[in-house]
Amino acid sequence: MKSLRGSSPLNSAHAELGAHSSRSESAVIVEAALWEKLGQSRRNPLDPQWLGEIYSPSLSHELRRAISEQLGLLAARGWPVIASLIERHGPSPDLVHAAGLCHQKQARDWLLTQLRQNEAASRHADPALLDALQCWGSALTLSELSPILQAPSQSIRLTGLQLLRFKAHQLDAQALLTLCAPCLEDWRDPVTIAAIRLLQRRDDPCISDALAQICRQGSEASAQAALKALGCIATQHSRALLQELADELLPGERRRQAMRQLEQQLGT
């Protein structure tokens, strides 16, 4: 009698599971060997071509990220390989991160092109792309920065403020305030405080006036940050505002902070 065992669905499933398990174990072994090689990069510098050869979308996210970072750290030697991988596999977040990390002019131009294509297609800003562009914020136009700083996402607004740090020196005080306005009015303290810390680098009277309004109307955390910012600005105008705040604020922590900042400026 002919055996039906070989064609049993259960046996086939077991065989398939065994093959899958074998492949999974093999992948783990390969990745472990790659991690070991990457871990020796300080003693034995890695060849960018080798990094390009081992990169694969089938690798774990963590390993792809590590390989991409190594390529980014190789700067001019890494960018041609990064560009080749992007052409082959597409602009994955880890390769976009590597493009930003390598600090090459060609990488900056590619990243800006991607940003402008997204904008032309009315797509939302890509967080990985914005993060990679952080040190090149000065290359962005005001019309490109403005929607980033108005985006609903907290993380995108924070990244936009990082971009603006590299652009701020090109702007007059009023233009800078206009860009920061959505962040100063944000209900989330991390966004408002990040905007305050950016503005405190400037000593223009209109910026001190805007910070004083936050001291009066903002949340407790943002008001404290704004009071400290007025103390850091340390101009005659900011001192006068601190005196006004010390006189008009109700008894409490805000008033005490205003008095502390004022005393530090007066050296008393």
N, C-alpha and C positions, 0 to 999 in steps of 0.2 A: 504494500500500500504506500502511495506517495505521501511523504510528510509535507504538511502545510506549515511547519514551524518557520521556515525561512521567509515566508510571506506574511507572517503575523504582523498586524499593525503595531502591536505592543512591542515586538522585537525591533521593528523598524524605528519606532520612537526611541527605544533605548539606544540603538546604534547612532541615531542622529544626535541624541543628547551626549553620548560619549564623544562623538567627533567634535561637537561644539565645545565641550569641556576641555578637550585636548587643545583646540585652537586657543581658547581663553588662557589656558595655562602657558601655552607658547608665547602669547602676547605679553603676559605678565613677566616672563623670563626675559624677553627682548627689552621691554621697558626698563626692567631693573638694571640690565647691562648699560642701557643708554643713560639712565640716571647716574650710574657709577662713573661713566665717562665724563658727563657734564660736571660732576662734583670734583673732578680733578683738573678743571679748566684753569685754576690759578697756577698750578704747577706745570701743566702742559697745555699751552694755549691751543684753542680749537681752530681748525681750518674752516672758513666759512663755506667752502664747497661741500665739506663733509656734513656740516649742519644742514645745508640745503638738501642733501641727499637723504638724510634720515627723517626730515620733516614729512609728516603725512597726516591728512585729516583723520585717519583711523586711530591715531595715537590719542591717549587721554588728554583732556583739556589742560591739565597741569603740565604735562610734558611738552605739549605744543607751545604753551606759554613760555616755558623755560628755554626751549630751543630758540624761540623768537627773540627773547630777551638777550640771549647770547649773540644772536646776529645783530641786534640793535647796538649792543655794546662794542661791536667791531667797527662801528662808524662807517668810514668810506669803504672799507673792505666788505662790510656787511650789506650795504644798500643794494648793490647789483643782485645779490642773491635774494634779498627780500623782494625786490621788484619782480624777479623771475618767479618766485613762489606766488606772489599776488596774481600774476598773469596766468599761472597754471591753476591755482586753487580759488582765486577770488579774494576780495578784501575782507578776510575774516578778522575778528577783533584782535587776535593775537598778532597777526601780521601788521595790522594798522598800528598797534602799540609799538611794534618793532620799528616801523617807519618813523614814528615820532622820537623814539629813543636814539636813533642813529644820528640825529642832528645834521642831516645833509640837506643842502639847498634843493637838490632834485626831489628829495623826500618831502620837503616842505611844499614845493610846487605841486606835487601829486596830491598831498593832503588837501591843499586849498582847492584844487580842481574838484576833488570829491565833494567838499563842502558846498561849492557853488553849483555843482550838478544836482545835489540834493535840494538846494534852495530853489533852483530853476524848476524842479519837478514838484515843488511844494511839499516835499517830504519833511518829516520832523528831523531835527538835528540828531545825528548819531552820537551817543555818549562816548563811544570808543574813539571816534574821529575827533571830537572836541578835546578829549583828554590828550590825544597825541599832538594836538596843535598848541597846547598850552604855552610853550616857550616862544611861539611865533604869533602871539596875540597882536603884536604891532603891525602884522601884515594884513589883518582883517580890517575891513571898512566899517564905518559906523552902522551902515545899513545891514551888515552881516552880524555885528555884535548885538544890535538892538533886539531882534527876535529871540536870541539865545537868552538874554537877560530877562525877557518877558515870558519865557517858557514856563508852563505850569510845574514842571518837575523841579524839586529842590536840588537834586544832584546836578542837573543841567545849569541851573542858575548859579550854583557855586562854581562850576567849571567856567561859566561865562565871566564871573568875577576874577578868576585866575587869569583868563585871557586878557581881561581889561587891565590887569596890573602891568602888562607889557605894552599897553597902548596908552595908558593914562598920561605919560609924559608928553604925548603929542597933542593933548587936548587942553582947552581952556577950562576953567572951573565950572562954568555954566554947562558946557557940553558934557563934562564928566558927571555933574549932578543929574542931568537929564537922563543919561544912560543908567545911572544907579537908582533912579527914582522907584522903579518897580520893586527893587530889592529892599530899599529902605522902607517901603510900605508893606512888605511881605509879613504875614502873620507868623512865620516860622523864625524863631530867634537865630538859628545858625546862619540863615541867609542875611538877615538884617545886620547881624554882628560882623559878618564877613565884609559887607558893604561899608560899614562904619570904619573898619580897620584899613580898608583901601583909601577911604577919604581922609583919614587922619594924617596921611602923608602930605597933605596940602594945607597951606595956611591962609587960603583965600577967605575973606570975610563971609561970602555967601555960603561956603561950606560949613563954617563955624555956626552960622545961623541955622542951617538945616539940622546940624547935630543938636543944637539947643532945643529945637522943636521935638526931637526924639526924646530928649531928657524930660520934657514936659508930658508928652503924649504916648510915648512908646511903652512896651512891656517893661517889667522890672529889669530883666536881663539886658535888653537893648539899651535902656536908659543908663544903666551902670556902664556899659561899654562906651556910650556916647559921652558921658561925663569924663571918663578916663581919656577919651580921644581929645576932648577940649583941653585937658591938662597937658597932653602930649604936644598939641599944636603950639601952646605957649606964646601967643601973640598978645598984644595989648587988647585986641578985640575979643579974643577968647577969654582973657581974664575978666573983662567987663561982663561977658555973658555968664561966666561962673559966679560972679558977684550977684548978678540979677537972680540966678537960679538959687543961690544960697539964701537970698532974701525972700523969694516968692514961693519956693516949694514948701509943702506941708512938712511938719516934723516927721522924720523917718529916714530910711537908709539912703534915699536919693539926696535928700538935703545934707546928710552927713558926708556923702561922697563928694558933693559939690564943695563943701567946706574943706574937706581934705585936699582936693585938687587945688583949690584956691590957696590954701596955706602952703602947699608945696611950691607953688609958683612965687609966692611972696616971701618964701624962705623963713616963715615964722613957725 
